[in-house]
Amino acid sequence: MKNRLFLFSLVRHLLLLLPFWAFGQKQQKAPKLVVGIVVDQMRADYLDRFASGFSSKGFNKLIHNGYQYKNMQYNYVPTYTAPGHASIYTGTTPSVHGILANDWYSKDTKTSSYCTQDTRYQIVGEGKTKEGQMSPLKLRTTNFADELEIQTNKKAKTFGISLKDRGAILPAGHMADGAFWLASSGDFISSTFYMQKLPTWLEEFNKQNLTEAYLSKTWNTLNPIESYQQSYPLDNNPFEARNNHGKSNFPYNLDSLSQKKGLDFIKQTPFGNDLLTQLAKKLIVEENLGKDQVTDFLSISYSATDYIGHMYGPRSIEIQDTYLRLDLNLAGLISFLEKTVGKDNFVLFLTADHGAAENPTFLSQNHFPSDFSSSDAIKKSLNEFSTSTFGQSLVEDISNQNVYLSSTDPKTVETFKQELLKREEILRVFDKEDLQKCSVQDQACLKVFMGYDLKQSGDLYYQLKAGYVEGEYTFGTSHGTNYLYDSWVPMLWYGKSIPKGNSYQKVEITSIASTLSHLTGVNLPNGASPIPLLEILD
C-alpha cells in the first residue's frame, strides 16, 4: 500500500511539472474565445441512440470534425447539477471546491442552504426578489474563468448563461463580467454580486418577450412520431409525468399549459434551449467576444434537457425530440461562431453535469430489481427506531443520501449504520472513519470520499443499490449515484487546434479545467487536478 501511495505521489508531482515542461515545448497561440457547453442530464449513450436523427452540422459535426472522448466519467458522488458544473470548471471535486450538492443541511443552523443563495446580494432585473439573491461565494476554489480574469488583469470578458441560476453562476465564477439566468417573469436576470444594472442589450432582449412567444406555440414532434424508434413504443405511458392536462402525449398546447403553470413552464420544453441559444448569440455580438487578442470565455448550460428528463425519463419520445431539436440549436450556434468569430479563433467543448437512471417502474415491470427510494420514508423509519432504542429522535435530516445525527457517539452512529443496512434499497453505508480508509481498489468508497466534506457532510452516507433512484414519485427519472448511468457523460471538443479523432480511454471530468488552462496558457485553478486530456494537446 505504501509503495502504491509513493508511486501515486511521484506521478502527481511529475504531472505538476507538465505545464512548464511538456506543453511548454509546443506553445500555440491561444484561442480568442472559449465556449463551454454543459447539457444538463445528458447521458453519453444519447450520442449513439439518437444519431440517426441528428443533422450533419450539430452533434455530428463535433464528433466527426473534432475529438470525442467516449469514456468520460465523474469521479465522485453525488452526481447533481451544482457539483457537476463546479467540478467541470474548477478541475476538482466537491470535497475541495465545497459545492456538495444543489443544497445541503447544516448542523450549525439546523437548516438547508442552497448552493448559490446569498441574501447579501439583490436581484438585478424583473423577477422575484429571492431569484436574484445569489452569488458564487460558496465555491471555495478558483475556476477557469477566475484564472483567465487574473491572468489577463481582467481584460478577458467572461460570462455564464443558463435557465438555472446555478448553471450560470458556478461556471462564471467569482470575477466574471456577468452571469444571467431565467426568472419566473420570463426575463433573464442577474445579481448585484455582478452588476447594479442589466446591460442595455439584455434589457432590449428581455423586452422582446420571447418567452411568451415560445409559449404561444404547440410542441409537437419535429419528425413523424413513428420515426422515434429509440423511445418507448407508446407515447402516453405510465412511466412519464401526466404533464399535458392529465396525459403525457403529443401534442402539447403550450399556450394553455403556461396559462396554468406560468412562464417558468418554458424550462420544461425544448424551446427553453432555443431561447438560451438566442441569448448566447446576442451576448457574443453585443459584448464583442473573440474580437481581440485576449481570450474571452462563455459558458452555456442547457437546462431544459434536465427538466424534461426528470418529467419523462430517458426512454421518452419527449427526451428524444428535445435532443433532435438541441442538435439544431448546436448547428446554428456552431455556424454562427464560425461566421462571427472564425473557426480558427475559438475552442468549443460539450459535456454534461451528470447522466440519468432508467425509470424504476419501467425496470421493475421488466423484471429488474428496481424502485424509487424516499428519504422522507427512511427518516421516518429511522426516527421510529431511534425513539424505541434511545428514547428520542436523533435523526436531524436526511438529504443527498447523507444522514445527519444529533449524536456523534461512535456506538450510536454504528447502531444507525446497521439499521440502515437492513433496508432493501441500500447496498452500503459509510461513516467518516470508513471514508478515511478507502482502499485504492474500492472505487465506490473513493467516489463518496471525493464528494464528502468532514465538516459539512452527514455522519453517515448510504449507497443505493443499482437501479434504485431517490425520489418521492414514480414517473420520469433522477440521478445522483456512482453508477455509470449517472456518471458517464459525453465529451466533445471542436475548433482551433483540436485534432480529429476519438478515444475509448477512461478520463475524468476534473481533467477539463486543466485542459482549458493549457489550451489558453493560463494558470490551473488553485484546487485543480493537474492531469489534462493529453490527446487534444498534442
Buried (B, 14 or more C-beta within 10 A) or exposed (E): EEEEEEEEEEEEEEBEEBBEEBBEEEEEEBBBBBBBBBBBBBBBBBBEBBEEBBEEBBBBBBBEBBBBBBBBBBBBBBBBBBBBBBBBBBBBBBBBBBBBBBBBBBBEEEEBBBBBBBEEBBBBBBBEEEBBBBBBBBBBBBBBBBBBBBBBEEEBBBBBBBBBBBBBBBBBBBBBBBBBBBBBBBBBBBBBBBBEEBBEEBBEBBEEEBBEEBBEBEBEBBEEBEEBEBBBEEBEBBBBBEBBEEEBBBEBBBEEBBEEBEBBBBBBBBBBBBBBBBBBBBBBEBBEBBBEEBBBBBBBBBBBBBBBBBBBBBBBBBBBBBBBBBBBBBBBBBEBBBEBBBEEBBBBBBBBBBBBBBBBBBBBEEEEEBBBBBBEBBBEBBBEBBEEEEEEBBBBBBBBBBBBBBBEEEEBBBBBBEBBEEBEBBBBBBBBEBBEEBEEEBEBBBBBBBBBBEEBBBBBBBBBBBBBBBBEEBBBBBBBBBBBBBBBBBBBBBBBBBEEEBBEEEBBBBBBBBBBBBBBBBBBBBBBBBBBBBBBBE
